[in-house]
Structure formats: C-alpha cells, structure tokens
Amino acid sequence: MNRKPTFGRAPEKKDQNGGSGWLSKVSWGVAFLMVLLMVYVLLRRTPIASFAQIGTESAPAAVVPTFEPVKASLPEYKPGDSLHTLARQAEGHTVISDRPRQNAVRYTVEKGDSVFSIAKDYNLKPESVLWANYDVLKDDPQLLEVGLTLNIPPVDGVYYKWRDGDSVQGVAGKYQVDPESIISYPGNHLDMSDPKISKDTFVMIPGGKGEFRQWVVPTIPRGPAGVSTGFDTCDTSNSTAYGTGSFVWPAPVHQLSGNDYWGGHLGIDIAAGTGQYIYASDSGVVVYAGAIGGGYGLMVMIDHGNGYQTLYAHNSQVNVRCGQGVSQGQVIALAGSTGNSTGPHLHFELRSDTYGRVSPWDFLK
C-alpha cells in the first residue's frame, strides 16, 4: 500500500553501513592525520634542501657535516710528598764497546802528539807503542814526527814482525813469555796444532818485554875542554857557580804537554808555547849550549856542581853560552819545537852522578 508523505521534520539519513554522519567525519580525520604523518616521515628522511630545488633536474648536493674540535681539560698534576724519582745525567760521550780489540790499527801522528799521549788514548803503556814501531822510532820517543804512521797494538806487549829463522819458542824466550801465549792469542789466527808463521807477518806477543836501545845525550860534566863526551865542549873549570840543592820549575806552566817520565822517556815534556822563557832550574855552569843530534834540537845542559845536571831541549833560541855561570831562575832559552818534536814544549831531564837519570817529579818544587 502506498504511503503518503508525512509532513513535518525529515527523517535522518544513514550511511550504507547504517552508521551516522559522525563516523564519516572521524574517518576523514584519521586519513588526514595519516597523510600528515607520511609527510613528516618523508621530511625526516630527505636531506635539508631548498624547496625551490625540488623537482629540478639536478639532485641536491650532499651536505657534509662539520665538527668543531672539543678541547679536553686535564686535572693539574700535583705529585704527592711520597713520590720518589731517579735523575739520570745525559751521557755526552759515545759508549764504546768493552769488547777487547784483537788486531793492531794504524795511526798517523798529528801536531802535539807524543808517544805517551798516544799510548794513553789507546789504554796502553808507552813502551808497547815504541816496541811496535822500532823500524821508525828505534825505541826513542824523541824521534816521533808529524805524519809518521804508527802501529798501535791491541794489548800491552810486543807487536813483532816475524823474520826468517824465527821459531815460536825462540821468540817467546827473547821477549820473556810462554810460547802458549803467542799460539793461543786470538788475533794471531794460528793453528794451535801446527802454528806456522810466514816471514814479515806481524804477531802479537801479549805481555812481552822488549829492550830499549834509545839514543840519549850523555851527561857532560864541568871541567877542562877535551872531556871525552863526543860533543864540542868548552872549558868550565874556572866557573864558581854551584847549585842550591833545590830545583824550581824551568817553565812558566807547571803541567805536561806530552811524555811523562817512564822507562822509555827519561824526562818530562812541560807545556810551553814558542818563545816562552825557559829558566835554569838551579844555579850552575852551562856545559852545552846549541844544536845537537838525536832529536833534541837546540839544547842547554847545566852542571850544578853538586852531583846533579839538568837538560833543556827543543828550544827555539839559546840565550846563554857554554862555560857561562847562571843562577837559579835565570832565563837561559826560549821554548820551541826544534829537533824531533810534534809541537812546542820543553823536554826537561834531571840527572844524578849517583842514580843516573831520575824523575824530575821527585825534585821540582
């Protein structure tokens, strides 16, 4: 039956699912929130760039993050009272191995060298240097010259050049050692079962003792001319100058510059520059004044009339004459480097009629 339309308020419309209009509004709201969420996520993942560049042909340049350095602060160091430390001084010299040298080395003499100073540098006795270089020094340290090349043995003893006819037993006996010390020395490189040594081979004889065959100036006593000394002398028999019995330093500087007193050097080398005054160590008479052989150069010898004589060598100038009386402390010469000398100095000897050549150290004030 057909219904007739009713008059009054129209009835509410319902959606297809029977829901009312408010449900539709909620759905649209949720959808809108989801769109906002998606836009937010996209913005978070996209590098920061100008919106004007979006859609352009070139891709936005990557942004390289920069970092500012952060300075770390450390607490101030304050050692406690109980802290103990060890201080070590810096070592200014190269540490040389303590391992002993087994072979000889060659050394060229320089200005200012002496047999004594060279031996000291290599921790050897001076006689070991002399014995290793007899061909050039003849056991006389006064023959040392600048430019000479010397053999420096590895240890104290005799550095010997083997000759025809030599035997281990004979050489050992000559230099007062046991033959075993020659055969067993590592630096000799000998076959202990059959020690054959060729001529001109240098062999080390550890602890060996050679002989000194040095040329020295003989003592010249005061007296009439013609005394058998082998040198030109003068008549000193009329001199009345005699020594005091004490000796003063014959040079201004009271220290060595080269050889000390030892078996191969019967005097001391006193430091003295060229032209410095040389003084008479004690009063006496000059028994020699002038040039002389044997490496002494210009030499003065004084006889003190009490059993002692003094000798002054390598002078650049002699200021006294033979036969002249001199007093203690008087200038008798100027220092120099005449004769066989590697530099200016005074070679000073003190001799006794009773004891021969004596050490000046026992007499100098």
Secondary structure, 3 states (H helix, E strand, C coil): CCCCCCCCCCCCCCCCCCCCHHHHHHHHHHHHHHHHHHHHHHHHHCCCCCHHHCCCCCCCCCCCCCCCCCCCCCCCCCCCCCCCCCCCCCCCCCCCCCCCCCCCEEEECCCCCCHHHHHHHCCCCHHHHHHCCHHHHCCCHHHCCCCCEEEECCCCEEEEECCCCCCHHHHHHHCCCCHHHHHCCHHHCCCCCCCCCCCCCEEEEECCCCCCCCCCCCCCCCCCCCCCCCCCCCCCCCCCCCCCCCECCCCCCCCECCCCCECCECCEEEECCCCCEEECCCCEEEEEEEEECCCCEEEEEEECCCCEEEEEEEECEECCCCCCEECCCCEEEECECCCCCCCCEEEEEEEECCCEEECHHHCEC
